[in-house]
């Protein structure tokens, strides 16, 4: 896997680091990508989220689930 591919994979991942206060941080790899590679990463992320939603019984992607979990708070 090339360095470019690895950076895109990190950007496409739904995982995001957070600060101690819980603020979600952007993927650090985003800054290391060239503008054309950022566009490719955004397109790949859209494909990934659609696949996740298609596999989910409620039709939700991991990103949507993470947002809902934050809104709903701890169980």
PyMOL commands that set and color helices and strands:
alter all, ss='L'
color gray80, all
select helices_A, chain A and resi 3-12+28-32+35-55+62-72
alter helices_A, ss='H'
color red, helices_A
deselect
rebuild
show_as cartoon
